[in-house]
Amino acid sequence: MSWLFCGSGLCRWLLPRNVVGHGSWLSLLLSVLVGFGIFQAAPMQASAEFSLPPLPYSANALEPAVDARTMKIHHDLHHGAYVANLNAQIPTFPELASADLTTLQGSISKYSAAVRNNAGGHYNHSLFWTVMAPAGKGGQPSVDLVKAIKLAFGSQQAMQQQFNQAAASRFGSGWAWLIVKPDGALAITSTPNQDNPLMDLPDIERGTPILALDVWEHAYYLNYQNRRPEYINTWWNVVNWKDVNSRYMASRS
C-alpha cells in the first residue's frame, strides 16, 4: 500500500520535489485516488494535550545571568522532554487529556512517578520562565508584597538571604520557592527533583508558589559549573517582580 501526506487540500507522494512539482495535475489525480480508497493517506498525529509554552523573551535576553545556550537547552530540550513525557502518560491515564496543569499538582499522589515527575517539571518550568525578565525590566516588589515580606522575614534583604540558603542547601537537584501559605503568610521552602509546594505529598510545605528558582545543574552548569551560590546571587538581577506581584495578588483573591 502506498502512503501520502495530506494537508490543506494537497496530497502528494513521498517523492523528490522535482517529481511532484511539475503541475497541479498530479496532486489532483492523487486526491481522486485517495478519495476512491485506492491509496491511503498517512494518519495525522494527534495533537499534544500539553504543550511547551514559548519563552516570553529571546534566549539571550537574560544574559549575563542566564546565557543563551543554557536557556535554549533548558527550555527546548529539558522542558520540552517533560511535556512530551507527560503526554506519553495520557494513554495510561486518559483523564490527563482534559486536566488543568495547576490543579493536577494538588492530586499528584494518585498518579505514577512518571506523571509526578513530568507534570511537576512542566508546571515548575512554565512558572520559572515567567518569573524572570531582562535586567531592568522586572520592576520592583509592590507595596503590598513589601509589607508581607517585612511581616514574614523582617526585610527584603533577609528574605533573599533565606531564599538563597534554601536554594544553595538543596542537596542534588530541586527548587527553591517563595510561597503564600494557606493562612496568607509568606514562607520560603525547597523541594527535591520536580516536586513543588502545590503537590499533595508528605514532607512538602504546601502553599501557592509566587517565585521559584531552578537549582538543577542543567539550569546553570554551562556558565557557572559548580558555583551554584554565584548563580543564585546573579539570578536576582533578572527576577520579574511584576509577575511575582501579580501572583501574590491572585493568591489573596
Order of alpha helices (4+ residues) and beta strands (2+ residues): beta-beta-alpha-alpha-beta-alpha-alpha-alpha-alpha-alpha-alpha-beta-beta-beta-alpha-alpha-alpha
